[in-house]
C-alpha cells in the first residue's frame, strides 16, 4: 500500500492583507520547524501571495492560489491565470471550492477546464467536491459526489489516467462555516467511496496514491478523530487557519 503523506492546508479565503498574511505564515513556519512527516500548505488572497512567498523564505510550507481561470491570458477582467500563480510562487491551486460553485455558479465543466489549465501551468490541483444539506438529507450524497467527480475530472477519465499527485478535497457544504462537522465515520464513508471510485475508474495504484482531504468546520478538537480514519489524508481548514495557534494545533494533531 502506498504511503500518503498527510497534508494540512489552510484556505484563508478573503481575509488578511499582505502584512497580516506575512506575519501569520512566519508564525506558522516557526511553529512547524520541528515537525516531520507532514506537509503544510496555505492559500492566501491573490494580493498577499508575493508577501507570503517572501516571508516563507526557506520554509517548507507550500503555497497555493484559491482559484484561477482556465485561459492563459486575455480579456478576463478580475481573473488570474495559472502562469500568474506560478510566477507568484504557487505550487498548488484550489479548484471547485463549494463557495465558487454556489456563489459564483461554477459548474463541473468549468472546474474540469481549470484542472486541465492548472496541469498545463505546472500546478497541482486541489479539486473540491461535496454535497449540500438537502442532498445529504435526501440520501443523494454518493450520487452527487460521483456526478461531481465524473464532471470535474472529465479529462482524466477521457485520457484514462489520473495524475497520482492530484489532490481531492471532500467538503460537505452543510458543514462549511456552520459549526457542524461530518463525524469521522461520515467523512470516512465518503472518502472510502471516492477512493473506490478512483480504483474502479482508473486503477488500484492511483487510488492508493491520491490524497483525499476533508474540509468543513475543521478545528483542533475534531482533527484527531478525522485524521484517525484510513482514507482521510489531511484537512482543508478555513477559519481555524487564520490563527497561528489553532492552525498549529491542527497540524500537531
RODREN-10354 format. One record per residue: x, y, z of N, C-alpha, C, O, CB in turn. Coordinates in steps of 0.001 Angstrom, whole numbers, plus 500000, padded with zeros to 6 digits. Glycine has a CB too. Layout:
<atoms>
XYZXYZXYZXYZXYZ ...
</atoms>
This chain:
<atoms>
500841498798500000500000500000500000500877501252500000501845501340500755499048500006501228 500533502209499156501309503444499055501171504279500326500102504342500934500859504261497835 502266504912500709502221505806501861501801507194501398502435507790500528503595505858502583 500730507695501990500233509019501630500605509988502752500150509850503887498681509000501387 501439510967502413501890511943503412500723512858503774500108513440502881503104512777502880 500405512997505046499302513886505453499541515321505002500669515812505044499119513847506974 498482515986504574498563517377504140497567518214504935496369517932504935498292517501502617 498062519231505603497208520175506330497230521480505553498271522130505456497691520383507826 496082521866504997496007523038504122495107524104504732494016523810505220495492522642502728 495578525341504696494801526463505218494313527350504085495117527914503342495635527282506210 493004527474503950492399528346502945491961529628503641490989529627504396491188527647502227 492681530727503389492416531972504103491261532770503514490836533772504089493650532819504112 490753532324502361489598532966501712489837534482501561490973534889501317488295532704502535 488815535312501698489004536758501502489306537420502841488537538235503349487744537403500848 490452537040503389490901537571504671492405537839504619493147537137503932490559536591505823 492843538859505351494242539195505584494931539853504391495014539286503302494987537963505960 495421541064504631496228541769503640497650541256503657497960540336504415496206543276503893 498527541825502843499905541344502743500664541307504062501331540315504356500649542194501790 500577542374504869501335542412506121500840541362507113501641540652507722501245543801506748 499508541264507275498952540267508191499257538854507701499553537964508499497433540461508341 499183538654506401499448537329505832500896536911506077501169535769506445499142537321504322 501820537850505869503232537548506081503508537208507544504253536274507841504100538728505641 502909537965508446503114537721509874502561536351510271503181535628511051502445538831510712 501396536002509731500779534721510064501623533553509566501860532599510306499374534641509474 502074533622508323502816532483507783504174532343508471504677531227508603503004532636506264 504775533445508911506038533345509646505831532669510994506673531891511441506657534733509844 504704532969511640504397532321512924504160530831512725504586530015513543503160532973513583 503484530479511644503244529065511342504562528358511049504800527250511530502279528916510144 505418529004510258506713528408509907507554528139511147508195527094511254507480529322508947 507551529085512084508308528884513329507746527700514116508489526942514738508277530165514198 506436527559514078505784526526514877505908525115514338505652524153515062504365526850515010 506300524974513066506408523627512496507860523225512231508112522208511585505610523544511201 508799524005512717510213523745512419510673522370512896511622521812512345511079524814513055 510017521822513906510430520529514459509533519381514014509700518255514482510445520598515965 508590519643513123507628518626512712508079517969511414508467518649510464506226519240512544 508023516641511383508397515895510187507245514981509766506333514710510547509686515073510435 507304514519508537506331513559508059504965514121507747503983513380507710506185512507509040 504888515417507522503609516039507215503866517250506317504902517903506436502854516453508522 502934517546505426503047518720504565502048519781505023500939519466505455502807518342503074 502459521036504920501611522162505318501498523108504125502487523389503447502191522905506584 500296523590503879500037524470502736499148525621503175498276525449504026499378523689501566 499370526793502595498494527937502848498056528532501510498806528529500534499212529013503726 496826529040501491496270529667500291495771531061500656494607531223501023495116528802499682 496638532071500559496262533443500885495476534072499729495385533480498653497518534285501206 494912535258499939494310536002498830495376536319497781496567536363498090493643537309499341 494944536537496556495886536815495468496856537948495805498054537847495539495122537159494203 496328539034496396497165540208496647498219539966497715499165540743497844496304541373497052 498060538889498482499021538593499541500041537533499137500964537252499901498292538142500779 499896536945497964500800535873497546502271536304497531503105535589498085500403535382496170 502625537449496917504045537830496904504626538021498301505755537610498569504225539103496112 503852538648499193504344538889500556504530537576501304505499537410502044503376539803501329 503600536642501109503705535345501783504879534557501216505626533933501970502392534538501633 505047534578499908506173533865499289507491534385499848508386533599500161506144534020497747 507615535690499973508844536287500512509040535895501969510155535591502393508808537819500379 507950535905502735508035535573504157508374534098504379508984533737505385506721535911504850 507978533266503441508244531832503580509735531542503545510228530657504245507537531047502477 510452532308502712511910532142502593512259530669502417511870530049501427512635532719503837 512986530114503369513431528720503248512457527736503885512755526545503971514797528556503881 511304528212504330510327527329504961509818526286503967509807526521502758509153528143505525 509400525141504485508869524094503617507362524207503422506754523302502850509207522737504184 506747525284503877505313525481503686505026525691502205505719526447501525504800526685504520 504002525015501723503607525109500317502638526262500124501904526628501042502972523790499836 502639526833498921501805527999498631500818527668497520501181527075496504502676529213498236 499557528064497732498507527776496750497678529005496440497517529891497280497604526662497251 497155529049495229496162530043494864494788529512495231494591528300495322496242530391493355 493844530408495442492496529992495832491598529697494635490508529148494794491858531059496686 492055530059493437491251529883492242492103530317491053493183530877491243489910530698492322 491643530071489850492327530542488642491389530410487456490382529706487525493641529748488391 491724531089486373490965530981485130491585529883484269492750529529484451490939532343484365 490806529346483335491320528269482505492109528763481289492806527981480643490183527407482048 492000530064480977492769530603479864494110531135480371494246531472481547491976531719479142 495083531207479491496410531670479889496506533189479927497315533744480671497452531119478945 495676533868479120495678535330479086494452535779478298493803534972477633497004535892478446 494139537076478379493033537581477573492167538578478297492514539066479372492193536456477112 491029538876477690490104539875478230489188539242479267488005539011479017489272540515477102 489754538968480429489002538346481527489219539186482782489952538789483688489450536848481762 488585540333482823488781541289483904488569540639485272487565539969485514487834542474483734 489525540852486140489413540340487506489886538919487697489832538395488810488018540429487945 490355538277486623490778536880486726492289536751486825493031537700486571490274536089485532 492728535547487203494143535220487371494429533924486623493657532970486719494522535091488886 495526533881485883495869532665485147496781531765485980497367532186486977496547533019483814 496876530526485540497750529590486225499198530038486194499915529899487186497626528224485612 499635530576485057501015531038484941501307532173485913502411532270486451501302531488483515 500310533035486138500480534123487102500690533560488505501490534084489279499257535066487080 499965532489488824500125531868490139501522531260490271502162531373491316499042530787490365 501982530620489211503323530031489232504376531115489444505297530950490243503603529262487921 504231532220488725505199533312488852505152533957490239506132534547490694504939534370487780 503993533836490906503867534373492263504416533405493305504465533726494492502407534689492570 504830532216492859505449531262493769504578530099494177504960529319495050505880531958494969 503416529964493564502497528880493930502902527550493312503409527494492192501083529227493505 502669526490494061502852525125493553501519524415493412501422523413492704503775524324494477 500483524929494083499160524318494096498082525367493802498340526570493843498896523639495454 496882524891493508495730525778493350494466525032493759494276523870493402495617526295491885 493607525710494509492323525149494924491312525391493809491172526516493329491834525779496275 490611524347493397489641524470492317488302523856492714488253522818493373490171523806491047 487216524511492302485886523962492556485436524027493998484579523247494415485846522565492115 486004524953494775485559525090496169484058525337496190483511525963495282486316526250496894 483407524851497211481943524952497276481455526394497169480379526651496629481437524339498573 482245527331497683481842528737497583481939529235496147481159530092495733482708529609498500 482889528704495389482976529037493971481787528426493222481225529045492318484317528536493371 481422527225493605480313526552492931478976527209493261478135527398492382480277525075493318 478786527557494533477479528071494952477320529568494719476286530008494217477257527770496408 478332530357495078478221531815494978478509532335493571477954533347493145479168532471495960 479388531624492856479792532107491531479375531154490410479814531277489266481298532311491491 478523530209490770477879529311489812478862528558488921478598528344487738476937530091488954 479983528163489489480916527347488730480357525933488580479846525353489537482303527318489415 480457525400487393479937524070487097481059523042487093482236523400487136479209524066485750 480697521769487040481695520719486911482520520916485648483726520669485640481027519343486902 481870521360484586482550521584483316483607522689483451484712522573482922481530521948482221 483253523747484158484199524842484386485389524362485207486539524681484906483505526019485097 485094523595486241486166523062487083487096522183486257488315522241486417485585522263488267 486525521375485380487334520490484534488285521290483650489437520897483465486428519607483663 487816522404483105488679523263482284489835523816483122490969523906482652487861524426481665 489533524180484356490556524734485235491576523674485646492768523958485765489912525345486472 491095522457485861492008521367486212493026521170485091494225521055485346491222520050486476 492545521131483862493437520969482712494449522112482637495641521890482428492625520898481410 493951523341482812494823524514482729495863524510483840497011524897483621493996525798482793 495468524079485020496406524020486148497555523064485846498718523380486094495680523585487435 497223521906485316498254520926484994499188521452483908500400521244483974497616519608484548 498634522125482922499468522683481854500430523751482396501544523916481897498580523285480748 499976524464483420500806525513484012501826524951484993502717525673485442499932526534484714 501706523679485327502632523072486276502169523157487722502971523015488646503966523717486150 500880523390487917500312523480489266499653522158489662499131521435488814499285524633489346 499684521857490941498991520687491464497584521115491877497441521973492748499770520053492671 496542520539491273495178520950491621494671520274492894494894519084493120494235520641490472 493988521061493712493251520536494859491782520683494482491224521777494567493610521301496226 491161519601494072489834519636493467488771519314494514488761518230495097489747518645492287 487878520276494740486885520156495804485556519619495291485102519974494203486670521501496469 484944518760496090483627518205495794482856518081497099483454518050498174483740516821495075 481542518011497014480751517856498234479297518206498026478951518961497118481318518709499332 478449517652498871477006517807498730476452518866499684477065519179500705476312516474498974 475284519411499338474598520351500214473708519562501184473517518357501017473756521380499384 473170520244502189472388519566503229471174518846502653470875517716503041471935520569504282 470481519496501733469287518878501132469632517566500443468872516600500507468633519837500127 470777517542499789471192516328499078471568515226500056471284514054499809472374516627498146 472204515592501166472527514570502174471267514031502821471111512820502981473460515144503250 470363514936503194469145514502503872468258513633502988467476512821503484468365515704504342 468386513809501681467580513008500758468303511739500315467832511013499440467206513836499539 469469511481500941470201510257500648470923510251499318471171509186498752469278509121500689 471270511444498801471880511538497475473384511859497537473977512221496521471163512602496656 473991511730498701475397512101498850476291511422497817477029512097497099475876511755500241 476232510101497738477109509367496835476806509692495374477713509773494546476975507867497076 475536509876495069475143510232493698475745511573493288476280511717492189473608510283493574 475648512553494190476165513893493904477685513882493801478252514474492883475718514883494986 478340513215494735479804513141494725480290512465493442481252512923492826480322512372495969 479635511388493041480009510679491813479840511591490594480696511617489711479156509397491647 478757512320490552478500513238489438479572514325489366480044514669488283477105513878489580 479955514864490528480985515898490555482347515340490156483110516007489458481065516526491942 482653514138490590483913513507490205483959513288488696484956513606488048484098512170490946 482894512752488148482856512463486713482965513739485885483626513753484847481570511719486356 482315514812486344482352516065485596483647516832485771484223517314484796481211516931486006 484113516948487018485306517758487307486598517088486840487594517765486583485392518039488800 486580515762486732487777515023486319487606514423484928488200513392484613488096513916487328 486798515067484105486455514519482793487682514234481933487761513182481297485540515472482063 488630515151481907489808514935481055490628513754481541491208513028480733490681516192481016 490685513551482866491396512391483400490731511111482901491397510164482481491424512424484952 489401511110482960488648509931482529488852509696481035489066508564480602487143510094482848 488784510772480250488968510649478800490350510106478463490503509330477520488760512005478117 491356510513479235492729510069478987493030508720479616494048508093479322493704511092479509 492124508282480488492325507005481147493401507025482208493918505978482598492655505979480144 493745508227482682494819508347483676494588509557484565494254510638484080496194508451482987 494766509372485873494671510455486836496033510638487482496543509705488103493574510171487904 496642511823487351497950512031487981497876511712489479496998512214490182498434513490487763 498784510892489953498717510461491355498979511587492334498645511482493514499702509354491601 499587512684491837499847513816492723498651514749492831498669515681493635501051514587492237 497610514516492036496387515311492179495818515112493573495999514063494190495337514923491101 495126516138494061494555516077495407493055516356495323492623517289494646495258517096496363 492278515545496010490842515781496099490510516262497504491195515918498467490039514497495747 489466517050497614489024517524498927487516517349499023486757517978498285489428519018499160 487093516491499937485662516317500181485233517333501221485707517311502356485331514862500649 484339518219500832483857519240501753482330519270501716481738519893500835484447520634501395 481693518592502678480233518667502747479810520114502960480165520729503965479682517762503884 479062520648502025478737522079502058478007522451503340478172523557503854477885522462500847 477205521532503853476428521797505063477312521930506304476834522329507366475411520691505275 478585521601506175479496521675507326480522522786507195481416522893508033480209520359507506 480416523618506160481416524665505935480964525971506566479974526570506146481672524862504428 481701526402507578481392527664508239480128527639509070479649528686509505481278528732507231 479583526455509294478323526352510035478530525894511469477624525980512298477385525399509332 479742525403511754479985524838513077479630523365513130480003522663514070479197525595514126 478902522893512111478581521471512013479720520778511278480253521310510304477214521240511281 480081519622511732481142518857511095480654517439510865479986516856511719482431518866511952 480989516889509710480700515479509498481464514687510551482622514992510837481085515023508047 480833513687511122481544512854512082482679512134511353482638511994510131480577511834512769 483681511680512087484756510937511425484234509760510600484755509470509524485746510431512460 483208509092511107482652507955510366481935508407509101482042507754508063481690507165511251 481200509527509176480530510049507990481550510463506942481384510172505758479630511234508355 482601511141507376483642511582506449484361510383505843484594510341504635484649512501507162 484710509416506674485408508218506189484563507482505155485091506984504161485748507275507363 483275507415505381482385506715504460482461507309503052482519506579502062480945506769504976 482459508640502975482523509298501668483924509197501082484083508974499882482103510771501783 484931509360501920486312509242501429486561507841500867487214507684499836487323509551502565 486042506845501544486199505472501057485481505295499717485992504629498817485655504463502094 484299505892499593483556505839498337484378506469497204484452505926496102482193506560498483 484992507623497493485797508324496484486993507466496075487310507356494891486280509698497022 487651506860497059488829506045496735488434504820495921489160504417495012489557505611498020 487291504230496241486814503088495465486452503514494052486647502755493102485606502440496148 485925504727493909485590505249492578486865505407491755486896505032490584484836506609492685 487917505961492360489186506126491652489727504764491220490223504609490104490219506860492544 489626503791492104490101502438491801489339501845490627489928501217489748489962501531493029 488036502046490615487189501479489562487422502175488226487524501518487190485713501584489952 487506503508488247487627504276487001489056504268486472489261504267485258487166505716487219 490043504262487357491442504295486943492110502968487308492055502013486534492190505491487605 492729502907488464493350501651488884493670501691490371493578502743491003494628501377488071 494039500563490919494307500439492346495488501288492770495454501914493829494556498994492710 496542501317491951497744502074492299497425503558492461497870504187493420498828501880491229 496657504119491529496270505530491616495417505770492851495609506757493561495508505968490351 494475504871493108493583505022494261494356505044495569493972505740496509492558503896494287 495435504292495632496215504222496862497150505414497026497608505690498135497015502943496893 497443506136495922498391507241495986497724508609496097498280509512496723499270507216494776 496555508777495509495884510079495528495434510427496942494806509613497619494678510082494569 495755511627497380495343512072498711493962512712498662493636513456497736496365513062499290 493164512412499669491814512971499787491711513700501119491824513091502182490718511854499673 491497515006501051491390515827502252489929515965502671489018515779501865492014517215502018 489724516294503950488384516622504437488338518109504765489260518640505385488006515762505689 487272518777504353487096520186504691485681520452505159484723519970504554487430521075503496 485544521206506217484209521530506728484229521755508220484067520814508997483225520426506390 484431523015508633484488523364510060485523522535510811485261522033511903483119523174510703 486702522399510210487798521677510864488388522554511960488693523726511740488898521268509835 488543521967513145489078522677514304490061521771515034490120520574514752487937523135515257 490840522328515976491803521491516703491169520285517396491775519216517462492519522325517728 489945520458517913489363519366518695488798518232517851488667517113518348488285519904519571 488456518486516579487913517385515776488919516800514792488633515799514135486702517860515021 490097517417514684491097516929513732491614515525514061491707514701513152492259517890513685 491956515210515328492479513864515609491522512756515180491948511746514620492775513725517090 490226512944515443489253511926515062489176511749513562489115510625513064487890512277515601 489178512863512837489125512788511383490385512116510825490303511238509965488960514193510783 491540512538511324492802512031510798493082510581511189493998509957510653493926512899511271 492301510051512115492492508659512510491873507687511514492116506482511587491904508426513884 491075508204510586490398507343509628491308507036508437492066507886507969489095507996509150 491207505819507975492153505293506983492200506097505695493283506299505146491805503878506659 491071506556505201491024507205503896491049508724503950490909509376502915489808506769503176 491224509304505137491335510757505274492814511114505397493472510785506384490522511278506514 493321511801504363494756512041504261495173513450504652496334513824504487495207511768502873 494244514223505163494561515585505544493289516390505661492190515861505495495515516228504540 493440517674505947492273518541506112492477519857505378493595520360505262491996518802507600 491375520399504888491357521721504265490664522635505257489453522543505455490624521716502850 491427523510505878490960524298507015490607525715506586491353526345505837492021524331508115 489475526214507058489062527567506754489412528514507889490573528886508062487576527613506471 488402528905508663488567529907509712489661529609510713490361530523511149487304530065510433 489823528349511087490827527988512097492253528162511592493196528128512382490623526555512541 492423528349510272493776528546509741494193530008509774495324530341509421493863528023508316 493281530888510198493593532318510262494255532706511574494641533859511766492334533135510069 494381531756512461495036531970513745496175530976513875495959529770513757494034531827514925 497376531461514116498544530580514150498413529491515203498748528335514943499796531388514408 497925529848516394497828528861517471496885527721517111497229526552517286497360529528518757 495696528053516606494726526998516284495201526163515092495018524946515070493341527614515982 495813526823514099496280526075512939497427525140513331497514524014512840496728527039511822 498294525611514210499397524761514661498884523576515484499449522485515412500397525581515487 497833523779516253497239522662516982496712521617516019496842520419516269496114523149517898 496117522062514915495610521141513907496766520398513259496700519184513066494785521890512845 497821521121512923498999520485512297499597519442513218500102518419512754500066521540511938 499546519690514528500131518766515515499125517738516025499276517207517125500690519549516693 498104517462515226497038516559515657497563515264516244496778514407516650496134516250514503 
</atoms>
